[in-house]
Amino acid sequence: MSAPLLQVRNLSKSYAALKVTDDVSLDVHPGEIHAIIGPNGAGKTTLIAQLSGQLRPDSGHVHYMGQDITRLPMAARVRMGLARSFQLTTLLPGFTALENVAIAVQAREGSSFRFFRAAASERALNDQAMDALRDVGLNSRATQLAGSLSHGEKRQLELAVALATRPRLLLLDEPLAGTGHEEATLLIALFARLRSRVTMMLIEHDMDAVFRLADRVSVLVYGRIIASGTPAEMRADAAVRAAYLGEEEG
Amino acid sequence: MTAMPPRLRAALAIFALLALVPPLAHWIGQPFLIVIATRMVVFAIAALSLDLILGYGAMVSFGHAAYLGIGAYAVAVLSRAGVTDLTLHLLAAIGAAGIFALVTGAISLRTRGVYFIMITLAFGQMAYFFFVSFSALGGDDGTALAARSTVLGQDWLRSEPGLFYATLGLLVLIFAGLYRLTLSRFGRVLSGTRESALRMQAVGFRPFPYQLTAYVISGCLCAVAGVMLANQSAYVSPSYMSWHRSGELIVMLVLGGIGSLTGAIAGALATVALEEGLAKYSEHWRLGFGLILVLVALAAPGGIAGLIRRLKGAPA
């Protein structure tokens, strides 16, 4: 197997007595979709926050493309191709859908210390932003303000913005939460199409989606990874069923 | 080309009306109106500069009057040294303000929210007390200027219309520059950071260099207003940079509507007009002004610009 794209070793973080991330180690290999599942409050979002650079871990290491990025700020990680989507949509509400994506294109293409030319007239920015909107099926809403989009559309836009950073590894924090059936189907098809270009780490509650998409699944409970393996192995694992799946289905 | 945006049209209308003030004032025999109009335009420049960081960058500076003072003292210091040229006064003012903004901005931008307000206030007060204790320039009392700045060796600014049109020209130039800037790549990063700093980091921007650059540009432009203010009153004193004055600049933005540039101009004109108008009737005019502000905050958030937008039926 090829060298892992992302290597997490002994990552820990506590808030007072509460261990939100407890000695987490995992690998994400190029080309795979690695799902993290676990009950609410298991520390999934906190883990993503540490991998993306939003939060500092107390101890442990994160290596990305063989480089130690544990102390690197979020913006620098994004420029290396490590992007994320947010569970609670973090968009620019006063910007249009297209502008939300165009700013991500702008971040990686050319200097933003340009003071005179109108950014809205830059075809290169708009074209690439439009492509990303088309990928997520939101091109018809390009001129709407992000703040006025429906919840599901915001989820789609969130993803388009992340894609526009041209990630090599995409951390997806519950991308399907709050989407309707139609949008979810579209997004799942999109992830399936993307897997040849982008490695993904996926937090998701929709078990159908997880088992359909994921190559590997890690189960996080109370900040610890209690099991890791193929979807089939995870389905069969007694501890996983007890901790999570049983609870969900039964 | 699409139709001209309303805020641009409104600004051009304001400029056109202002340009008519000197002939009209002569016609109705009230030349003093030109002096008031010059003050309006000076404060419009200052309010515009503040709108860049406050309205577009969400950086609420409570020490912005320091740059008015720096610009004014640049005129006083250079005039004393025998340098009377306006261009040199402007360059010196912009240079000094740029350095002050770079240093204080780099420190202030380490803080957020109310702490940013407090630290900019503190830096503004430091500048104020520096000039209060500057006895060579009159200290607390300030100092009178021997003459207004010259342009190409000519005393064109000596006449009130001359000074007025020069100031108006600077306002138009600065408005045009800021208008372009707010639509540029840089402007997008700045207002994107206002909307969500986290989002901007998540697409790969580090907000600090952009915020600091905007802060420096804003300070430099406000110093231009200071240069013209010194010329208008032929007098320079630390009171230009008191925190009351900084508060007044914020009031102008709130009154006019923040984050549209045109609103800043409208707010500055309205504030100076109200001051002049209300002061005629009572020495307690600030009470009336306060009432008007309360009304604006309650009934017309978005200020004059927002009110006009709503009257025209567009969403505020």
HADDOCK unambig.tbl for C-alpha pairs under 7 A between the chains (distance, minus, plus):
assign (segid A and resid 74 and name CA) (segid B and resid 201 and name CA) 6.07 0.50 0.50
assign (segid A and resid 74 and name CA) (segid B and resid 202 and name CA) 6.39 0.50 0.50
assign (segid A and resid 75 and name CA) (segid B and resid 201 and name CA) 4.80 0.50 0.50
assign (segid A and resid 75 and name CA) (segid B and resid 202 and name CA) 6.06 0.50 0.50
assign (segid A and resid 75 and name CA) (segid B and resid 203 and name CA) 6.76 0.50 0.50
assign (segid A and resid 75 and name CA) (segid B and resid 204 and name CA) 3.91 0.50 0.50
assign (segid A and resid 75 and name CA) (segid B and resid 205 and name CA) 5.37 0.50 0.50
assign (segid A and resid 75 and name CA) (segid B and resid 206 and name CA) 5.92 0.50 0.50
assign (segid A and resid 76 and name CA) (segid B and resid 204 and name CA) 6.38 0.50 0.50
assign (segid A and resid 78 and name CA) (segid B and resid 202 and name CA) 6.56 0.50 0.50
assign (segid A and resid 78 and name CA) (segid B and resid 203 and name CA) 6.27 0.50 0.50
assign (segid A and resid 78 and name CA) (segid B and resid 204 and name CA) 5.08 0.50 0.50
assign (segid A and resid 79 and name CA) (segid B and resid 204 and name CA) 5.61 0.50 0.50
assign (segid A and resid 83 and name CA) (segid B and resid 202 and name CA) 6.90 0.50 0.50
assign (segid A and resid 90 and name CA) (segid B and resid 199 and name CA) 5.84 0.50 0.50
assign (segid A and resid 91 and name CA) (segid B and resid 199 and name CA) 6.28 0.50 0.50
assign (segid A and resid 92 and name CA) (segid B and resid 192 and name CA) 6.40 0.50 0.50
assign (segid A and resid 92 and name CA) (segid B and resid 195 and name CA) 5.29 0.50 0.50
assign (segid A and resid 92 and name CA) (segid B and resid 196 and name CA) 6.03 0.50 0.50
assign (segid A and resid 93 and name CA) (segid B and resid 195 and name CA) 6.82 0.50 0.50
assign (segid A and resid 104 and name CA) (segid B and resid 203 and name CA) 5.11 0.50 0.50
assign (segid A and resid 107 and name CA) (segid B and resid 203 and name CA) 6.51 0.50 0.50
assign (segid A and resid 107 and name CA) (segid B and resid 204 and name CA) 5.84 0.50 0.50
assign (segid A and resid 107 and name CA) (segid B and resid 205 and name CA) 6.31 0.50 0.50
assign (segid A and resid 112 and name CA) (segid B and resid 185 and name CA) 5.29 0.50 0.50
assign (segid A and resid 112 and name CA) (segid B and resid 186 and name CA) 5.27 0.50 0.50
assign (segid A and resid 113 and name CA) (segid B and resid 186 and name CA) 5.40 0.50 0.50
assign (segid A and resid 114 and name CA) (segid B and resid 184 and name CA) 6.53 0.50 0.50
assign (segid A and resid 114 and name CA) (segid B and resid 185 and name CA) 5.68 0.50 0.50
assign (segid A and resid 114 and name CA) (segid B and resid 186 and name CA) 5.53 0.50 0.50
assign (segid A and resid 115 and name CA) (segid B and resid 181 and name CA) 4.84 0.50 0.50
assign (segid A and resid 115 and name CA) (segid B and resid 184 and name CA) 5.30 0.50 0.50
assign (segid A and resid 115 and name CA) (segid B and resid 185 and name CA) 6.54 0.50 0.50
assign (segid A and resid 115 and name CA) (segid B and resid 186 and name CA) 5.54 0.50 0.50
assign (segid A and resid 116 and name CA) (segid B and resid 180 and name CA) 5.35 0.50 0.50
assign (segid A and resid 116 and name CA) (segid B and resid 181 and name CA) 5.41 0.50 0.50
assign (segid A and resid 116 and name CA) (segid B and resid 184 and name CA) 5.53 0.50 0.50
assign (segid A and resid 117 and name CA) (segid B and resid 180 and name CA) 6.97 0.50 0.50
assign (segid A and resid 117 and name CA) (segid B and resid 184 and name CA) 5.33 0.50 0.50
assign (segid A and resid 118 and name CA) (segid B and resid 180 and name CA) 6.76 0.50 0.50
assign (segid A and resid 118 and name CA) (segid B and resid 183 and name CA) 5.09 0.50 0.50
assign (segid A and resid 118 and name CA) (segid B and resid 184 and name CA) 4.42 0.50 0.50
assign (segid A and resid 118 and name CA) (segid B and resid 185 and name CA) 6.96 0.50 0.50
assign (segid A and resid 119 and name CA) (segid B and resid 183 and name CA) 6.25 0.50 0.50
assign (segid A and resid 119 and name CA) (segid B and resid 184 and name CA) 4.83 0.50 0.50
assign (segid A and resid 119 and name CA) (segid B and resid 185 and name CA) 5.04 0.50 0.50
assign (segid A and resid 165 and name CA) (segid B and resid 203 and name CA) 6.18 0.50 0.50
